[in-house]
Amino acid sequence: MSWVSFIPADSTAHSPVLDVVQGTARTGRSALRLSSDVPSRFAFGNYPLLPVAPGERFRISAWFRAEPGAVAEPAVPGFLLRANFSSQDAPPGTPAKHLYLGPTGLVSSSIGPHLRGSSLPTDWVGLTAVVEIPENTDRLSMNLFSWGLTGAVLVDDTAIELVPFSVAPTALTDANGMASTPAPVAATPPPLPLTKSATSPAGPDLPRIIPLTNPGFESGLRGWNNLADSGMSRSTPEAASRGDGGLRVEDSDPVRGSSLRSALFPASAGQAFRVKFTARSVSGDGIAVYLAYSDQAKRGINLGAKEGEHRLMIAPGLTEFTPQTFVSKAPAGAAFAQIWIHSFTSAVVVADFDDFELIEVAP
């Protein structure tokens, strides 16, 4: 996960400092540090934003501690996590929806003394909560906020993790300290896992992350099949949205297309899968990411006119790394599936890809 600074307009004149410091971490070698000489509001936030779907549930967490002498203004928490829910299709200026997790461990849709602890801890303290993605949103980010604090706070071991629907969201607490019921954020219940019967084995909780080998191409093309690629796909730091590697596809041949495939994983008719990745278009047009299916004999299934339901085209105007996601439902006869990155045979195109994720979701 990469982090970028966020300083609202009301704090820019305070000159807060956001940096990474060595030798002060809870684990590892470095931690994030947010400091200000006057009470301010500023944060680190993850980037790129995570593609999500309404009803999905995520566990957000972080460890923090205040440096000696740090003081919070009255009625504000000093430090908190803020979950931001937004939509990439919303008109410019549309405000995001927020949930706040404060030092008391409570989650609320509002800021107030109910999120403030009796004192700021100078030893490491962990904060964690499960949040549910509301309706009409498709992006999630987490801000690590110094909120009304004079002094400095250190943050380490942050995480945003997809959890099954069986994990209940953390109940919300209002400004009067009253817990809300029911707990979910979304206005409608999420999709449920497949029904379990007494005569069939219990299925897995959904969503379920399907492990991919080398999903960020940090280890070259290990775990990916490029036998039919004609050398058009390669791992290079130039194509990385984060980390040390990414995938660049350079197709300059007007009669042949690129072809890079992940390993096969089991699939059956009716199963639904969400593919997530980041991508950008460098030049040209005519490249897509597919979920390709094969039968028990590992022969490809021709989807015909429905092929478009199982792929995502990379828009030629997508010049910056942007999160991408699509859902594909396995067709009749499917026994296996794999991610397929393919430029069309007539296309001349250059595009970059990174950070693939594959998740089984409720159909």
C-alpha positions in Angstrom: 0.0 0.0 0.0 1.3 3.5 -0.9 0.6 6.6 1.1 0.2 10.3 0.1 -0.2 13.3 2.2 -3.5 15.2 2.6 -3.6 18.7 4.1 -7.0 20.4 4.1 -7.2 24.1 3.3 -7.8 25.0 6.9 -4.4 23.6 7.9 -2.1 24.6 5.1 -0.9 27.7 6.8 0.1 25.7 9.9 2.9 24.0 7.9 2.3 20.5 9.4 5.1 17.9 8.7 4.3 14.4 7.3 7.2 12.1 6.8 8.6 8.6 7.3 11.1 8.2 10.2 13.6 5.5 11.0 14.2 3.8 14.4 10.8 4.5 15.9 8.7 1.7 14.4 6.5 -0.8 16.2 7.8 -3.4 13.7 10.3 -3.1 11.0 12.5 -0.1 10.5 10.2 2.9 9.8 6.9 4.5 10.8 4.8 7.4 9.6 5.1 10.6 11.6 2.6 13.5 11.7 3.5 16.6 13.6 2.4 20.2 14.0 3.3 23.1 16.3 -0.3 24.2 16.5 -3.6 22.3 16.5 -4.1 21.1 13.0 -6.0 18.6 10.8 -4.0 16.6 8.2 -3.4 13.0 7.2 -1.7 10.3 5.2 -4.0 8.4 2.8 -3.6 5.3 0.8 -3.3 5.6 -3.0 -4.5 4.4 -5.4 -8.0 4.1 -3.9 -9.2 0.6 -3.6 -11.9 -0.6 -6.0 -14.8 -2.0 -3.9 -18.5 -3.0 -4.2 -21.5 -2.2 -2.0 -22.0 -4.7 0.7 -18.3 -5.8 0.8 -16.7 -5.7 4.3 -13.2 -4.6 5.1 -11.2 -4.6 8.3 -9.2 -1.3 8.7 -6.5 -1.2 11.3 -3.4 0.7 12.5 -1.1 1.0 15.5 -0.3 4.5 16.9 1.4 6.3 19.8 1.9 9.9 20.6 5.3 11.4 21.3 5.8 12.9 24.8 4.2 16.3 25.1 1.6 15.8 22.4 -1.8 17.4 23.4 -5.2 17.3 21.7 -7.7 20.1 21.7 -10.9 19.5 23.9 -13.7 17.4 22.3 -11.5 16.1 19.5 -9.6 12.8 19.4 -6.1 14.0 18.5 -5.6 11.0 16.2 -8.1 8.8 14.3 -8.6 6.6 11.2 -11.1 7.8 8.7 -12.7 5.5 6.1 -13.7 7.3 3.0 -16.3 5.9 0.6 -16.6 7.5 -2.8 -17.6 6.8 -6.4 -15.4 7.3 -9.5 -18.5 8.3 -11.5 -19.7 11.0 -9.1 -19.7 14.6 -10.4 -16.7 16.7 -9.3 -17.1 18.1 -5.9 -19.4 15.3 -4.6 -18.5 14.8 -0.9 -17.3 11.3 0.1 -19.0 9.4 2.9 -17.0 9.0 6.1 -16.7 6.8 9.1 -14.3 7.6 12.0 -12.4 5.2 14.3 -11.0 7.0 17.3 -8.6 6.1 20.2 -11.6 4.9 22.3 -12.1 2.1 19.7 -15.5 3.4 18.8 -16.7 3.9 15.2 -18.9 6.9 14.4 -20.2 9.0 11.5 -19.3 12.2 13.4 -16.4 13.7 15.3 -16.8 14.4 19.0 -15.6 13.6 22.5 -17.0 10.0 22.3 -14.0 9.3 20.0 -11.5 10.8 22.4 -9.6 8.8 25.0 -8.8 10.0 28.5 -5.2 10.6 27.4 -3.1 10.1 24.3 -1.1 6.9 24.7 2.7 7.1 24.5 3.0 3.3 24.1 1.7 1.6 20.9 -2.0 1.0 20.8 -3.9 -0.9 18.1 -7.1 0.3 16.5 -9.3 -1.9 14.4 -12.9 -2.0 13.0 -14.9 -3.7 10.3 -16.7 -1.4 7.9 -19.3 -2.2 5.2 -19.2 -0.5 1.8 -22.4 1.7 1.4 -24.6 1.8 -1.6 -23.6 3.9 -4.6 -19.9 3.8 -3.8 -17.1 1.9 -5.5 -13.9 3.3 -3.9 -12.4 3.0 -0.4 -9.5 4.8 1.2 -8.2 5.2 4.7 -6.8 8.4 6.2 -4.5 8.3 9.2 -5.4 11.7 10.7 -3.8 14.0 13.2 -6.9 15.8 14.3 -6.6 18.8 16.6 -3.2 17.7 17.8 -0.2 19.8 18.9 2.9 17.7 18.8 3.5 14.5 17.0 2.0 11.0 16.5 3.6 7.9 15.0 1.7 5.3 13.0 2.7 1.8 12.0 1.4 -1.6 10.8 -1.6 -0.3 8.9 -3.9 -2.6 6.9 -7.1 -2.7 4.8 -8.3 -6.3 4.6 -11.3 -7.8 2.8 -13.3 -10.1 5.2 -16.1 -12.6 4.6 -19.8 -11.5 4.9 -20.0 -13.7 8.0 -17.9 -11.1 9.9 -20.2 -8.5 11.3 -19.5 -4.7 10.8 -18.5 -2.8 13.9 -21.6 -1.1 15.5 -21.7 2.6 15.1 -21.8 5.0 18.1 -23.3 8.4 17.8 -22.1 11.6 19.5 -24.1 10.8 22.6 -22.3 7.6 23.0 -25.3 5.4 22.0 -24.6 2.4 19.8 -26.7 2.1 16.7 -28.5 -1.1 15.7 -28.4 -2.7 13.3 -24.6 -2.2 12.7 -24.2 -2.2 8.9 -23.5 1.0 7.1 -25.3 0.1 3.8 -29.0 0.7 3.4 -29.6 -2.8 2.1 -28.1 -6.1 3.2 -25.2 -7.5 1.3 -25.4 -10.5 -1.0 -25.4 -13.7 1.0 -23.1 -16.7 0.5 -24.5 -19.7 -1.4 -27.2 -21.6 0.6 -25.7 -24.6 2.5 -27.8 -27.7 2.7 -27.6 -30.8 4.9 -26.7 -33.0 1.9 -24.0 -30.8 0.5 -20.6 -29.8 2.0 -20.4 -26.3 3.5 -19.1 -23.8 1.1 -16.5 -21.1 1.9 -17.4 -17.8 3.4 -17.6 -15.1 0.7 -15.9 -13.0 -0.5 -12.8 -15.3 -0.7 -9.4 -14.1 -1.9 -7.9 -16.5 -4.4 -4.0 -16.4 -4.1 -2.1 -15.4 -7.3 1.5 -16.0 -7.9 3.5 -12.8 -8.4 0.5 -10.5 -8.8 2.6 -7.3 -8.9 5.3 -8.7 -11.3 8.0 -8.0 -8.8 9.6 -11.4 -9.7 9.5 -10.9 -13.5 6.9 -13.0 -15.2 7.1 -15.9 -12.7 3.7 -17.6 -12.3 2.5 -16.2 -15.6 2.4 -18.1 -19.0 3.8 -16.1 -21.9 4.3 -18.9 -24.4 1.9 -17.3 -27.0 3.0 -13.7 -26.2 5.7 -13.2 -28.9 7.8 -11.4 -26.3 5.3 -8.4 -26.0 4.9 -8.6 -22.2 7.7 -7.9 -19.7 8.2 -6.9 -16.1 9.9 -3.5 -15.7 10.1 -0.8 -13.0 8.8 1.7 -15.6 5.4 -0.1 -15.4 5.1 -0.1 -11.6 2.3 1.8 -9.9 4.0 0.9 -6.7 6.9 -1.3 -5.7 9.8 -2.4 -7.9 8.0 -3.9 -10.8 5.0 -3.9 -13.1 3.8 -5.3 -16.4 4.4 -3.5 -19.6 2.7 -4.8 -22.8 4.2 -3.4 -26.0 2.3 -4.6 -29.1 3.8 -3.0 -32.3 2.7 -5.9 -34.5 -0.6 -5.1 -36.5 -1.3 -8.9 -37.2 -0.5 -10.5 -33.8 -1.6 -9.8 -30.3 0.0 -10.2 -26.9 -1.0 -13.1 -24.5 -0.1 -13.4 -20.9 -2.0 -15.8 -18.6 -2.1 -16.5 -14.9 -2.1 -20.1 -13.6 -5.4 -21.9 -13.8 -7.6 -22.1 -10.7 -10.8 -24.2 -10.2 -14.1 -22.7 -11.3 -17.6 -24.0 -11.8 -20.7 -22.7 -13.6 -22.4 -20.0 -11.7 -19.4 -18.9 -9.5 -18.7 -15.2 -9.6 -15.2 -13.6 -9.5 -14.0 -10.1 -9.1 -10.8 -9.1 -10.8 -9.0 -6.0 -9.5 -5.8 -4.3 -10.8 -4.3 -1.0 -11.6 -3.6 0.1 -15.2 -2.7 2.9 -17.5 -2.6 3.4 -21.3 0.8 4.6 -22.6 -0.2 4.8 -26.3 -2.6 3.2 -28.8 -5.7 1.3 -28.1 -7.0 -2.3 -28.1 -6.0 -4.2 -25.0 -8.1 -5.9 -22.3 -8.0 -8.0 -19.2 -10.2 -11.1 -19.4 -11.3 -13.9 -17.1 -10.9 -16.8 -19.5 -12.6 -20.1 -18.8 -11.8 -23.7 -19.8 -13.5 -27.1 -19.5 -12.4 -30.2 -17.5 -10.0 -31.1 -20.3 -8.5 -27.5 -20.0 -9.9 -26.5 -23.5 -10.9 -22.9 -23.8 -14.6 -22.1 -23.7 -15.7 -19.9 -26.6 -18.0 -17.3 -25.1 -19.0 -15.9 -28.5 -21.1 -12.7 -28.3 -21.0 -12.8 -24.4 -17.2 -12.5 -24.4 -17.6 -8.8 -23.4 -19.2 -9.8 -20.1 -15.9 -11.3 -19.0 -13.4 -8.6 -19.9 -12.5 -5.0 -19.2 -11.1 -2.8 -21.9 -8.3 -0.3 -21.0 -9.5 3.1 -22.1 -6.9 4.9 -24.4 -7.4 8.1 -22.3 -6.3 6.4 -19.1 -2.9 8.0 -18.9 -2.5 7.8 -15.1 -2.5 4.6 -13.0 -6.1 4.0 -12.1 -7.8 1.2 -10.1 -9.8 -1.1 -12.4 -12.3 -3.9 -11.5 -14.9 -6.1 -13.1 -17.0 -9.2 -12.1 -17.3 -12.3 -14.3 -19.7 -15.2 -13.7 -18.5 -18.6 -14.8 -20.4 -20.0 -17.8 -21.8 -23.5 -18.2 -19.1 -26.2 -18.6 -16.5 -24.2 -16.8 -14.0 -26.2 -14.7 -11.1 -23.8 -14.6 -10.4 -20.0 -15.1 -7.4 -17.7 -15.4 -6.6 -14.1 -15.8 -5.7 -13.3 -19.4 -4.0 -10.0 -20.5 -4.4 -9.7 -24.2 -3.9 -7.1 -26.9 -6.0 -7.6 -30.1 -4.4 -9.0 -33.2 -4.9 -5.8 -35.2 -4.0 -3.4 -32.3 -0.8 -1.4 -31.9 -0.8 -0.5 -28.2 1.4 0.0 -25.1 -0.1 -0.3 -21.6 1.0 -0.9 -18.0 -0.5 -3.2 -15.4 0.1 -3.8 -11.7 -1.3 -5.3 -8.4 -3.7 -7.9 -9.6 -6.2 -9.4 -7.1 -8.8 -12.1 -7.6 -11.7 -12.6 -5.3 -14.6 -15.0 -5.4 -17.8 -13.1 -4.6 -21.5 -14.0 -4.1 -23.2 -14.5 -7.5 
